[in-house]
């Protein structure tokens, strides 16, 4: 991806955040959505997996009644591709449309989540937080947004749908039966787009039933997680589990998909220290110290820490991030809830650090073909 183009885009979002905070309302969210979609849609074909999705788009037909075995993509994603090809019939517009769909789901989901937070708060009405869409979107874009929209499109759509389902799981103003029905339908749609979205069911259970723990519990858990990762105490467990999954003679898409993530035991994660793990572990530590009496905050924190725990447990599996990302994805709303209550100076210091660190991480993936 063009670094200068992306840097200018990020700068304009920061300006929009400045105005939005001062006037306590969102400015420029549609500008962010469409410009980001343009950046993603016009990316270099050298960005990982872009050529594969481009080749798939070119060979996919627009017959909604037939799904030939030309690819292993899930039927839900293929249906979306058929629809977009029928309507647009141009690969750049196709990539842009997928990105816009993700961004709209995140924008809408972010608003719903903040509403859930405010309903759950025990503070006075004047202390309830506002939803600033440019802030929420830049937290999404700075790592997951770029990666999910430019590299792993199917997973990106699944993540956005699971996040939307999460906002219903946190909503206690609607009946339980209706809520569960909506969650089931959204998660099913996500599963039809990418089979690993089955982890969304675990996330929904955690959001509905988990509760706030004591600060000491979070801190001690994170210390144990760090020691497990540091000494690779769980290396054999990761290998045994993934060998078991790979050995199953199942036609279920989920097992086939996850079984493909077991290649290269110990050749990457176990031999080095993952900066991504360190980042999410440190942020989990900071977020655990943060004082917030809202149950929504701690339900999200529970999910993030479980993701970090899974990262440590299955360190020996190279592509374990494909699974742990389902959990660490909820760092986005947590970062928002953490930042929005900070003083002006602290807000900008943390925001700059979060955005820059995460963009550096993701550009190592998207721009791996560039020689500096």
C-alpha positions, 0 to 999 in steps of 0.5 A: 500500500502507498505509505504517503497516501495512507499517512495523509489519510490518517492525518485527515482522520486525526483532524476530524477527531479533533473537531469531533471531540471539540464539538461533541459530534461525529464529522466525516465518517463517510469521507473516511469510509469511501477514501479508505475503500479507494485506498484498499481497492487500488492497492498493489497486486503484490499485497498478500492474497490480492492476486488470489482474490482477483483471480477468483473474482475473474473466474466466478460466474453470476449464476446464483443457482450453481456453485461449481467447485472452482474454489474452496471459498464458502458459499456465503462469500461466493454469493456476495461475490456473484452479486457484486460481480453482477452489479459491478463487474469490475474488480476494483469496485468489487474490492471497494464494495467489500471494504465499504460493507465492512466499514458500514458494519463497524460504524453501525456496530460501534454506535450500538456498542456505545449505546449499550455501554451508556445503558449499562453505566451507573453514572449520571447522564452527564457523564455518559460517553459520546460516540465519535465515529472517526475515532472508532474507525481509525482504531479499526483501520490502523491494524485490523481494518487494513489487514482484513480488507486488504488481505483476508477479505472473507475473514474481514466480513466474518469479523464485522458480522460477529462484532455486530452480533456482539452488540446485540449480545450486550443489549439487555433492552430487548427480549432474550428470545428475540436477541438470541434469534438475531445473534443466531442469524448474524453468526450463521451468516458469518459462518457461511462467509468464513467457517472459523466464525464458529468462534463467534459462538464462544464470544457470544457466550462470554458476552452474555454470561461473563462478568467483571472480575477483581483487578488482582485476578486480571493482573495475576492471570496476565502474569501467568499468561506471560510466563507461559508464553515466555517459556513456551510451556504449552508448546506440546499442547498446541502441536497435539491439538492441531495434529488431532484436528488435522487427523480428523477425516471430517468434511466439516468446513471448520475442521478443514479450515483450522486443520490448515493452520497447523503448518510450521510448528515451532518455526516462527512463534516458538523460536522468536518473541511475537511483538503482536503478542507483546502489544496485546499483552501490554494493552491488556495489562493497561486496560486491566488497571483502568478504572471502569465500573461498567459491565460492558467494559469488563465483558470485552476485557474478558474476551481480549484476555482470553485471546491473549491466553490462547496466543500463549497456549498455542504459541507453537502454531504459526497461524494461531493468529487466525483464531486469536484475532477473533478475540483480540479484535475486541481491543478496538472498542476497549481502546475507544472506551479507554481513550474517550475518558482521557484528558486531552494530552493523555488522549492524544499521546495514547491515540498516536501510540496505538495508531502508529504501533499498529500501522507499523505492524500491519504494513510489515504484512501488506508491504512485505514486498517492498524493499526499503 
